[in-house]
Amino acid sequence: MVVNYTKLENTNHNLALLKDILKGFSERFSPPLVEMKPDIDNFALQLINNAVVVVANQRNAIIGFIAIYINDYKTKTAFISLIAVKSDYQGRNIGKQLLSIAERYSHQNNMAFIRLEVKQKNKRAIEFYHRNGYLEIKETESSLLLEKVLLK
C-alpha cells in the first residue's frame, strides 16, 4: 500500500480542500467536529493560516490528516490540534506516520516538546499515543494532556 503525505500550503484551493476534509472526517471525533466547531469554514481558515496540515492520501483519496501548531517559540512547544485516520485504514501505521511527520516538522522548527489533548474515554487513542512515546502531564475531569519530549 503506497501512501503519500502532503503538506497543505496556504492556497484557496487547499482551503476548500481542508473544509471538505474537516467535514468528511467530522464523525471520527467525539463529539463530531462540526458540533465542536460549528463555524467549520472559519476553523479551516484558522488552520490553513496558522497550522501545519499534512494529509495522507492513497490513490487520490484522503485517508488521514494531522493539524499541528508550531508557533509557541517561548515555551518551544508544538500542539497537535487534530489527527484522524479513516477507520478502514487504522492499524496500518498511517497515524504513526502522521505523528512522525508532525514531530519532524516540530523538531525542524526548534520545538522541544509536542503536546495534545485527548478525551479520557478515548482509550484506543490514549493507548496509541502511549505506544508512540507520549506521556500524561495533566488530567482534567474529561481529558488528558499528553506530551512528548523531542530529542535534539
Order of alpha helices (4+ residues) and beta strands (2+ residues): beta-alpha-alpha-alpha-beta-beta-beta-alpha-beta-alpha-beta-beta
